[in-house]
Amino acid sequence: MQPARRPGGRTARVRTAVHEAVLELLREEEWDDVSIAQVAERSGVHQATIYRRWGTLSGLIDDVVYERLSQGSPVPDTGTLRGDIEAYALQVAEDVSGPLAALLMRAGMVGSRGPEGETFLINRGVQLQAMLDRAAARGEQPPTLLELMEVIIAPLYYHAIFFNRPAGPDHARSLVDRLLSLRGSSG
Amino acid sequence: MQPARRPGGRTARVRTAVHEAVLELLREEEWDDVSIAQVAERSGVHQATIYRRWGTLSGLIDDVVYERLSQGSPVPDTGTLRGDIEAYALQVAEDVSGPLAALLMRAGMVGSRGPEGETFLINRGVQLQAMLDRAAARGEQPPTLLELMEVIIAPLYYHAIFFNRPAGPDHARSLVDRLLSLRGSSG
């Protein structure tokens, strides 16, 4: 199977074909059953090329995850604290409900993640802090970044990982209410 | 290396030796770098015996995790809601701070866990609900099981998995305060 032609030259085409193969395989199998040999077969890209470019399956999976998160999940800027937090919560609930859930977990796990993972998490933390700082500058009383992580993000990941049903949009909104009510009582 | 002699016969000794080898290896390496061949070498138990008994490395790891959790982490019964929740939170914070953290994650992950995992999680849910029911019977206003999971357990797992520092005891207590203050305002 030939990778489809895309703008951006051979390197970009190889990356796209390999990423798509990884995502396809992940819809069919558990992530720990996926191998570089399967990715090579599915993508039409030689194993040697994959090893040269990504080093290991972990490195490849991280690249897929961070690419998807960076492109698909920008930090919101709606003009209100509730709007931003709700948009972010809904985004995360969606991110963790698909085949990416297990990957996000793997990619984020201490000890598993490589330098791209560290960089992504640091950048994401900075962007979220900026979102909260914008609310403070408008005179709103934002939660801390830690509260945002603990009250919204941690439960969404927990549901996706430990239960068969990831939290849907209504559930995500109830977490937003909980976070804002904490601030209402202490802020 | 011979497994140490323990009470309980050969089957129990084999299980103990294999479990200890798994835990040792996990202190030295990432869990996805551990193999049954290494477990066999470290424990002095033949690979064929390990395969016959546990089937796969996943099955073996699950057995180690649930054994440790069942023995080491009974659900508390201190006589007060705060006492029970605090004891449980401190226990979980400790469970997820050692080499078991990644295993807990793997063992609990949807799609990764086997029937022992399902059974353990269901039993644990029933025990925790009983702990909350005892508080209600005493006239206290307990949170729901979902609130307990989301406000206490999810953040403790999240910290252990995504940050290099698992939440310590003080942090665990602050989550207990958060949970009980939710109930204070709504209960």
HADDOCK unambig.tbl for C-alpha pairs under 7 A between the chains (distance, minus, plus):
assign (segid A and resid 30 and name CA) (segid B and resid 111 and name CA) 6.90 0.50 0.50
assign (segid A and resid 108 and name CA) (segid B and resid 162 and name CA) 5.61 0.50 0.50
assign (segid A and resid 109 and name CA) (segid B and resid 161 and name CA) 4.97 0.50 0.50
assign (segid A and resid 109 and name CA) (segid B and resid 162 and name CA) 5.29 0.50 0.50
assign (segid A and resid 110 and name CA) (segid B and resid 161 and name CA) 5.65 0.50 0.50
assign (segid A and resid 110 and name CA) (segid B and resid 162 and name CA) 5.63 0.50 0.50
assign (segid A and resid 110 and name CA) (segid B and resid 163 and name CA) 6.38 0.50 0.50
assign (segid A and resid 110 and name CA) (segid B and resid 164 and name CA) 6.20 0.50 0.50
assign (segid A and resid 150 and name CA) (segid B and resid 155 and name CA) 5.09 0.50 0.50
assign (segid A and resid 151 and name CA) (segid B and resid 151 and name CA) 6.65 0.50 0.50
assign (segid A and resid 154 and name CA) (segid B and resid 154 and name CA) 5.30 0.50 0.50
assign (segid A and resid 154 and name CA) (segid B and resid 155 and name CA) 5.27 0.50 0.50
assign (segid A and resid 154 and name CA) (segid B and resid 158 and name CA) 5.55 0.50 0.50
assign (segid A and resid 155 and name CA) (segid B and resid 150 and name CA) 5.09 0.50 0.50
assign (segid A and resid 155 and name CA) (segid B and resid 154 and name CA) 5.27 0.50 0.50
assign (segid A and resid 158 and name CA) (segid B and resid 154 and name CA) 5.56 0.50 0.50
assign (segid A and resid 161 and name CA) (segid B and resid 109 and name CA) 5.00 0.50 0.50
assign (segid A and resid 161 and name CA) (segid B and resid 110 and name CA) 5.66 0.50 0.50
assign (segid A and resid 162 and name CA) (segid B and resid 108 and name CA) 5.62 0.50 0.50
assign (segid A and resid 162 and name CA) (segid B and resid 109 and name CA) 5.29 0.50 0.50
assign (segid A and resid 162 and name CA) (segid B and resid 110 and name CA) 5.63 0.50 0.50
assign (segid A and resid 163 and name CA) (segid B and resid 110 and name CA) 6.38 0.50 0.50
assign (segid A and resid 164 and name CA) (segid B and resid 110 and name CA) 6.23 0.50 0.50
